[in-house]
Amino acid sequence: MRKRVRSAEKRYTKLAASQAFKIKAASEETASSLRREAAYRGAAAARQIESLCWRVLRNNPHVVGHGYAPGENGEAIGWRVRRGGTS
């Protein structure tokens, strides 16, 4: 049995040292790294776009919002009912 165990260990050690397994492990690690990098870059780009959106909203208060919806004047000062309309 010892002889069989030693020969099996020798065979598996030789297989584990094979170049094919090293190349496969390296390529799997590279692929994993690229996926993680792409995910982090995508998240960063989404946050940047969201930040730019908030900057546009902050820099253009006269355009964004446009006040209350028609019929819901919210007791705003200076609002008048339009002729033939609701508000």
C-alpha positions in Angstrom: 0.0 0.0 0.0 2.8 2.4 0.8 4.2 1.9 -2.7 0.8 2.6 -4.2 0.4 5.7 -2.1 3.8 7.0 -3.0 3.3 6.5 -6.7 -0.2 8.1 -6.6 1.2 11.1 -4.7 4.1 11.4 -7.1 1.7 11.3 -10.1 -0.7 13.9 -8.6 2.2 16.1 -7.6 3.5 16.0 -11.2 0.0 16.8 -12.5 -0.4 19.7 -10.0 3.0 21.1 -11.2 1.8 20.9 -14.8 1.9 24.2 -16.8 -1.7 23.7 -18.0 -3.0 24.0 -14.4 -0.9 27.1 -13.7 -2.1 28.8 -16.9 -5.7 27.9 -16.1 -5.4 29.3 -12.5 -3.8 32.5 -13.8 -6.4 33.0 -16.5 -9.3 32.4 -14.0 -7.8 35.0 -11.6 -7.3 37.5 -14.4 -10.9 37.0 -15.5 -12.2 37.4 -12.0 -10.1 40.6 -11.5 -11.4 42.1 -14.8 -15.0 41.4 -13.7 -14.5 43.0 -10.3 -12.8 46.0 -12.0 -15.6 46.4 -14.5 -18.2 46.3 -11.7 -16.3 48.9 -9.6 -15.9 51.2 -12.6 -19.6 50.8 -13.5 -20.6 51.7 -9.9 -18.2 54.7 -10.0 -19.7 55.9 -13.3 -23.2 55.6 -12.0 -22.3 57.7 -8.9 -20.6 60.3 -11.1 -23.7 60.6 -13.3 -25.9 60.9 -10.2 -23.6 63.6 -8.8 -23.8 65.5 -12.1 -27.5 65.2 -12.1 -27.7 66.7 -8.6 -25.3 69.5 -9.7 -27.6 70.4 -12.6 -30.6 70.4 -10.3 -28.8 72.6 -7.8 -27.5 75.1 -10.5 -30.8 75.4 -12.3 -33.6 75.9 -9.7 -35.6 78.1 -12.0 -36.0 75.2 -14.5 -36.3 72.2 -12.3 -39.5 71.7 -10.3 -41.7 74.3 -12.0 -43.7 74.6 -8.8 -47.0 72.9 -7.9 -49.1 70.8 -10.3 -52.2 72.5 -11.8 -55.0 72.6 -9.3 -52.6 72.3 -6.3 -51.4 75.8 -5.8 -50.4 75.0 -2.3 -51.5 78.5 -1.3 -48.6 80.0 -3.2 -48.6 83.8 -3.3 -49.1 85.4 -6.7 -50.9 82.5 -8.4 -54.0 83.4 -10.3 -56.6 81.2 -11.9 -56.2 81.3 -15.7 -59.1 82.4 -17.9 -61.0 79.2 -18.9 -58.6 77.0 -16.9 -58.2 75.6 -13.5 -55.1 77.3 -12.3 
